[in-house]
């Protein structure tokens, strides 16, 4: 990843829709629908700069904030321009994060993760032109297209249960007869992008996502949010092929391929009887590939500081390499064998290493990351 640039991920031809901040919110959302995009950069004429992004989340927040009843028209939706709406959102709206086309994909993934956003605006700083909106889904598709032609790191063949990837327990869900306004409230309050729909037995039967909300706008059906989710799903704009699911015993590589093929942003984890167990999102996967290797390397640095050795007694296997292993695979364009060793920086050993027994501290760090342990078969992740 450190040898591949954001420019490499950008398609040779794509559509980029840009809105002026003085455009009415209503027209802007209809423009998103007409152009088949989920977000658009915002241009402020007075500042002569990009100042944010308009996304489906904005539309949901506006409906959630101003909806009262089917009998009362949401005048704010008719009157607001984008700049006014962004002022209303002050304190909640996340900052726009930009990146240059010649920055690495590794830097892009780290920026997405640290800023907790799903997209970056790629800007050419020399010209000031916006080039592309880089998303998690696009990066993952690019990553998988390269990994599939090379030897896979060992962790790609481990299960979700072994790797502990995803969210489990207290998963937000909806029922078919839940009023739509309650679903919108859950989107905003819990900052989630999808709700698995479960029947009376608790089995997953459908899913309602943020993108489905655009169907309301397309059909101008957003004035009555007291309808059930089942009724709202009749306005779904794309042909629905069913909920994309997996089980915790499936390999990470298999799950990645299913997500990319289905072009979804998350996969629902169920058990053998289709009961809801958890959700694995694109952010979960990329966080595992990027952040975990960094933590592991810090632990190795601490071990070397204590042992006073030039390298570890036992070379790390490919399952420990994470994204760094993938980066070297992509740099070389060839197979990476088990003799590949990461050289940790001794200077990065934790400063607190002298405050308590070093071996004890390292053991605690390893336990926290669950680096060496595996979940027994049948146990909840």
C-alpha angles and dihedrals in degrees: 000000000000090000096048121078134214087248089063091061095050114099119241089243128023143147121251117187116198125190128204111230090237092063114110114258092232093054090045093056092047087051090054089053095045092051095042096235131129100213142017134199116245122230121203110206094199094051092037089221144096109267107178149320131276111216141168087265089067091056091049092048091050093051091046093048101045105030114111109155140327089263095057120072117224098239092178090063089055096044108035121100117205095258091054092049092050089053089054089052093052109138094022104053114092119234121259111253120205134191135186122244093241094056117104126261088238089060090048093053092047090050092050091049099044093046093042093228132132100218142036127205110230109216130182101225094199094060100020090230122146109232110177146343106242114207137188090246093055092050093049092050090051092047093051093048089060099038091052092065095050138057109285122236111248094250090064087069094050122097129253087247093055093045094040093223119165141026120294131179127028091037113175111239140164138217125230092250096048112124111252093235089061090054090051090050090054091050091055101037097045096034093230131144103210142028121208109222114224129189126227091283093053095252120141110250104159144345134235116207136183090253090061088065090072087066088067091054093046091054093037087236097134096101092079111052094160090084118107123260088249090059092044092053089063085076092056105139101207130056106266116223097183137273114311106232142170140176127242092249093064120107119255092238091055092049092049092052092049093051093048094045093049091043093224131142097227142014124224116232114219136168126242090279093050095252114152113261107158150312131257114202132190088252091055091054098045092044088056092049095046113025101037095058089052091054091046092052091053090054091050090050090054091050091054091048090056099042094043090221129138093232139003119283090237123040114236116251123233091262089069095051098076114169093349089063090049090048092055090046090055093044094054097035088216141090119296114216131202091263090076110113129187112223106218120211109251090206090066095068111130113269090224093063092104095050094077140006105309096216090051092051093050091049090053091050091050091049090050093054094039088224098157104024127089128202113247116247112276095018121127113255 
